[in-house]
């Protein structure tokens, strides 16, 4: 009996120390995604009317993705006027600008696939927030809109 109590105490303390919990929830991820949308709308670069930021889909609907689990999606587009004749320079500049916004303003950890060759006429950007569980993908293209962003939560339980 004493051994069982001791084992339970060790497991309880170990669980508290390791921070084991129920994991991320849709509510927490949605709150962060809403903040991301507001940060994007108020960012110095994207609040400029010349960038033509457009929130195409707001993260306000639960989208079923598994039994008892849901996700939320934010879709946005924006434009960057081409300043010179070089397509590569335009795409590289647009990519850097978006990566800076995602990492420094929206606090995503950028992921770089060094084996991926940039497309001749596009760039791909990936970012992640492990807590609370949000992935962002951006395609950068030369035609309008330059940036096409999709951020979505993981497939999560509501609470």
Helices and strands as residue ranges (DSSP letters): H 2-18, H 26-42, G 49-51, E 54-57, E 63-66, E 69-71, E 73-78, H 87-100, I 101-105, E 109-111, E 122-129, E 134-141, E 147-153, E 156-157
